[in-house]
Amino acid sequence: MARASSIIQWAITLILSGLFIYAGVIKMLRPDLLLVDIQSYDLVPYLVAYLGALLLPPLQIVTGLGLLVRSLRKVSATILLLLMLVFIAALISAWSRGLDISCGCFGKSETAANYPLLVVRDLTLIFGLSAVLFLERRKVSDLSE
């Protein structure tokens, strides 16, 4: 059973790592478009949006890579989980205010946000990150017994 959970954890970790690294690289290539996307949510002042557009992509890349390193996995998954909670709150805020925006999640898209799909996608990522944290904690408790 421990072997199966290790394989499942590794598969989830690889998928999540790849997604966050990809999202970070796409955003890093065009921080100007990310800035426009962040501003379109109309939640933060320009300076915060500007800093977010510069700092968010490398943070996603570093934490995505951190998921692959056992000693960094818990902290990376926790940071990404917190980011996902912020992202989903921003999406729900934009949706509730009737904003017709691009989410900016994987670079600038030409179409308006499909809010139900984006919320389900983000909840799936939150579930995956939570599973990684749960399985990682379980491994640590198994070692201490």
Secondary structure as UniProt FT lines:
FT   HELIX           2..29
FT   HELIX           31..40
FT   HELIX           46..66
FT   TURN            67..68
FT   HELIX           70..96
FT   TURN            97..98
FT   TURN            105..106
FT   HELIX           115..144
//
